[in-house]
């Protein structure tokens, strides 16, 4: 046994997207990219905030390392969610990556003004989507130091 070998710790990812197809595609993208991650999914902004605040039925929810946030959702959209997260002292440290099909300059500017961590456009083609998810995870889970945990290895060895 080697004492200096870091243990592999799964990343906790919260996907906030009302589109079940994209939720499935994201799950498959994580699997195909061989990422070690627990992908949690909620369908709207209100559920997202319950998850993040560990309110029922999410009392045992982990603190996510990354929140992947869609913008256009019913009940409470991604803009409202991001505004809530950055105004909440208990949540504003979280990395929030806007993952959306929108690419209007005004929308991108608005999300950065609301303090999103990154803004990523969802590609339409599945193989490109897998590549984007892999690059996103490589950056956020291998390069960036997150306040939610110590550095860890994000890919299977």
N, C-alpha and C positions, 0 to 999 in steps of 0.2 A: 504494500500500500504506500502510495506516495502522498506525503502531506501537502505538497504545494500545488496539487492539481485542483482547480476550482470545481466545485460541484455544479451541476447543471440545474438551474432553477427555471421552471416554466414561467414565461411572461404571462401576465394577466391583461387581456385585451377586452375592452368593452366596445362592441359594435352597436351603434345606434342608427337603425335604418328600418323603415317600414316596409321595404321591398323584400319579400321572402326570397326572391330569386337572387338578389345581390347578397343576402345573408348566406345563402347556400354557396354561391360563387366564392365568397370571401372565405368560408370554411374550407372549400376545396382548394383555394389558392394557398392557404396556410399549410394544408396537408401536402400539396404538390411541391411547395417551396421547402418542405421538410423543416418547418419552424417549430420550435418547442414552445407552445403557447396554449393557454386555456382561453378559448374564444367564447365570450359571453355575448348574448344578443338580446337587445330590447327593441321594441317597435316604435317607440315615440319618446318625445322629450320628457314627459311626466314620468314615465317608467325609468328613464335614464337617471333623473334626479333622485328617485326612490332608491335605485341601485347604488348610486354614489353616496347617498346619505344613510344607506343601510336601513331603510324603512321597509316594513313588511310589503311584499313577501321576500325581500332581499336582506333580511337581518344578518345573514351569514355571508354576504357577498364580499369578495376580496376587493382591496383597493386596486383599481386598474393601473397598470403602468402607462397605458395609452388608451385614450378614448378616440375611436374612429366615428366621426359624427357626420351624418348626412344632413343636408339643409332642409329639404322639402319633405316634411312629414306632417301628418294630421295631429291634432290635439295640441302639441307644442312643437314648433319647428326648431331646427338646429340653431338659428340665430338667437332665439329666446333661451335655449339651453346654454349656449356659450355665454350669453350675458349673465345668466344665473351663476354659472360656474366661476366666472372671473370676479363676481361680486361677493362670493362666499369665501370667507377666510379659510374654511376647512377644505375647500376644493380648488382654490385658484392656483395651487401648485401643480395640478395635473396637466399632463401633455395632452392637448386636444388637437387632433388632426382632422381637418375638414376633408371628407372623402365624398365627393359629389360629382354629378355629371355637368354641373353648371360651370361655365368658364367666362362669364361676363366680368370685365375689368372692375366695374363698380362693386360687384358682389365680392370679388377677391379683396379689394381694398377695404370694404366694410368688415369682412371677417378678420383681417389683420388689425384693423382699428379696435375690434372687440377682443384682440389678443389671442387669436388662435395660434397654435404652435407651428402649424404648416397647413397649406391648402393644396390638396391633390385632386386632380381631375380623374374620374373613373374612366378608363378606356372601355370601349364597347366590345372589343375582341377579347375572348377569354384568355388566350395566351399572353396578351399584353397586360391584362389585368393581373394575372399571376406574377408577371415580371414587376409590375408596380408594387404589388403587395410585398414581394421579396425585397425589393430595394427599400421600401418604406421600413420594413422590419429590420433589415440590415442596419440602416441608419439609426433608427430609434432604439434598437435593442443591442447593438454592438458598438456604435460610435458614441452616442449621447449618454451622458451620465444622468440618470433619472433620480429624482428625489425619493421615489417610492421603493427603491431597493439598491443593493450594491450591484456592481457590474456582474454580468453573467454571460455564459455562452448561449447564443440564440439558435444555433444549428446543431443538428444531430451529428455526432462524430462517426 
